[in-house]
């Protein structure tokens, strides 16, 4: 069991996951200085090309969302549910998710966030068993004591800008939770 994020990242990079053969890069966790962890789904094409989680247009929108609540990427940690892009960006199989899950769980343990913000359906379902459409923005207290808040993925917001109001409300709630923990 890795005892720090750099060791965990090295282990992820060396792991022989089946998706490793089709992905261009491994997309490792990004660790920031604050109490907010963002869990996203699978690496997008830009993430795969750059090896950076939440890059391209979705990453730019995420940065704007963070700025709206007085945060920057350097203040948050970001972990994908899978570290390799699936062929064509398809939904990962149960086996692919299960093989990556111990790394995700260990990252959460090592980061020990106060708030976990899930982006999109996959992390909301996998981490808290919630239906995103019904539970968008509704806080869930996890066994670890962290508060999980499921929101729409920036990709969804690019396609459906009217959903930004719901995300804004959820982000203000996240901001209040983080402030109450200080």
C-alpha positions in Angstrom: 0.0 0.0 0.0 1.5 3.3 -1.0 1.9 5.8 1.8 2.0 9.0 -0.3 0.6 10.3 -3.6 3.9 10.2 -5.5 4.3 6.5 -4.8 0.6 5.9 -5.7 1.1 7.8 -9.0 4.2 5.8 -9.8 2.2 2.6 -9.2 -0.6 3.8 -11.4 1.9 4.6 -14.1 3.4 1.2 -13.9 0.1 -0.7 -13.6 -0.7 -3.1 -16.5 -4.3 -2.1 -17.0 -5.9 -3.4 -20.2 -6.7 0.2 -21.4 -3.0 1.0 -21.2 -2.5 -0.5 -24.7 -5.1 1.8 -26.3 -4.5 5.1 -24.4 -1.8 7.5 -25.4 -0.9 8.6 -21.9 -1.8 7.7 -18.3 -3.7 10.5 -16.6 -2.4 10.7 -13.0 -4.1 12.3 -10.1 -3.5 16.0 -9.6 -3.0 16.9 -5.9 -3.7 20.4 -4.6 -3.4 22.1 -1.3 -7.0 22.3 -0.2 -9.8 20.2 1.3 -11.7 19.7 -2.0 -11.3 16.6 -4.2 -12.9 16.5 -7.6 -13.6 13.0 -8.9 -14.2 12.9 -12.7 -15.1 10.1 -15.0 -12.7 9.0 -17.8 -10.0 11.0 -19.5 -11.2 12.9 -22.5 -9.3 13.1 -25.8 -7.5 16.2 -24.6 -6.6 14.6 -21.3 -5.2 11.5 -23.1 -3.1 13.7 -25.5 -1.7 15.9 -22.7 -1.6 13.4 -19.8 -3.4 16.0 -17.7 -6.7 15.5 -16.0 -9.5 17.9 -17.0 -7.7 19.6 -19.8 -9.1 21.3 -23.0 -12.5 23.0 -23.0 -13.9 21.0 -20.0 -10.8 21.9 -18.0 -11.1 25.6 -18.9 -14.8 25.6 -17.8 -13.8 23.7 -14.5 -11.2 26.4 -13.8 -13.9 29.1 -14.3 -16.2 27.2 -12.0 -13.5 27.0 -9.3 -12.7 30.7 -9.7 -16.4 31.5 -9.1 -16.0 30.1 -5.6 -12.6 31.7 -5.0 -10.5 28.6 -5.8 -7.9 27.6 -8.3 -6.7 24.3 -9.6 -3.7 24.4 -7.3 -6.1 24.4 -4.3 -8.0 21.2 -5.3 -7.1 17.6 -6.0 -8.5 15.9 -9.1 -8.7 12.2 -9.6 -10.3 10.3 -12.6 -12.2 7.1 -12.0 -10.1 5.5 -14.7 -6.5 6.7 -15.5 -6.5 5.7 -19.2 -8.9 6.8 -22.0 -11.2 4.1 -23.2 -11.3 3.5 -27.0 -13.4 6.2 -28.5 -14.3 7.5 -25.0 -16.8 4.7 -24.4 -18.1 3.9 -21.0 -15.7 1.7 -19.1 -16.6 -1.9 -18.4 -17.2 -3.1 -14.9 -13.9 -5.0 -15.1 -12.0 -1.8 -16.2 -13.6 0.2 -13.3 -12.9 -2.5 -10.7 -9.2 -2.7 -11.7 -8.7 1.0 -11.2 -10.9 1.4 -8.1 -8.3 0.4 -5.5 -6.1 3.3 -6.8 -9.0 5.7 -6.7 -9.9 4.6 -3.1 -6.3 4.9 -2.0 -6.0 8.4 -3.5 -9.0 9.5 -1.5 -7.6 8.0 1.7 -4.3 9.8 1.1 -5.8 13.1 0.2 -8.4 12.9 2.9 -10.7 15.6 1.6 -13.4 17.4 3.5 -15.6 17.6 0.3 -15.7 15.3 -2.7 -17.2 16.9 -5.8 -18.2 14.3 -8.4 -18.4 15.3 -12.0 -20.9 13.4 -14.0 -22.9 10.2 -13.7 -20.1 7.7 -13.4 -18.4 9.0 -10.2 -21.7 9.9 -8.6 -23.0 6.3 -9.1 -19.8 4.5 -8.3 -18.9 6.5 -5.2 -22.3 7.2 -3.6 -24.8 5.1 -5.5 -26.8 8.2 -6.4 -28.7 9.0 -9.5 -27.2 12.3 -10.7 -30.4 13.6 -12.3 -32.4 13.1 -9.1 -29.6 14.0 -6.6 -27.7 16.8 -8.4 -26.1 19.0 -5.7 -27.5 17.1 -2.8 -24.7 16.4 -0.2 -24.1 12.9 0.9 -22.0 12.1 4.0 -19.6 9.3 3.2 -18.4 6.7 5.7 -15.0 8.6 5.9 -16.9 11.7 7.0 -16.2 13.5 3.7 -19.2 15.2 2.2 -19.8 14.2 -1.4 -21.6 16.6 -3.7 -22.6 15.2 -7.2 -22.8 17.8 -10.1 -22.9 17.7 -13.8 -19.6 17.3 -15.7 -18.3 20.3 -17.5 -18.7 18.4 -20.8 -22.5 18.3 -20.1 -22.5 22.0 -19.3 -20.9 22.8 -22.6 -23.6 21.0 -24.4 -26.4 22.2 -22.1 -25.5 25.7 -20.7 -28.9 26.0 -19.0 -27.7 23.5 -16.4 -25.1 25.9 -15.2 -27.5 27.5 -12.7 -27.9 24.2 -10.9 -24.2 23.7 -10.8 -23.7 27.3 -9.5 -26.1 26.6 -6.6 -24.2 23.3 -5.8 -20.8 25.1 -6.0 -22.0 27.8 -3.5 -23.1 24.9 -1.2 -19.6 23.4 -1.6 -18.0 26.8 -0.8 -20.1 27.1 2.4 -19.2 23.5 3.5 -15.5 24.3 3.0 -15.7 27.6 4.9 -17.5 25.9 7.8 -14.6 23.4 8.1 -12.0 26.1 8.5 
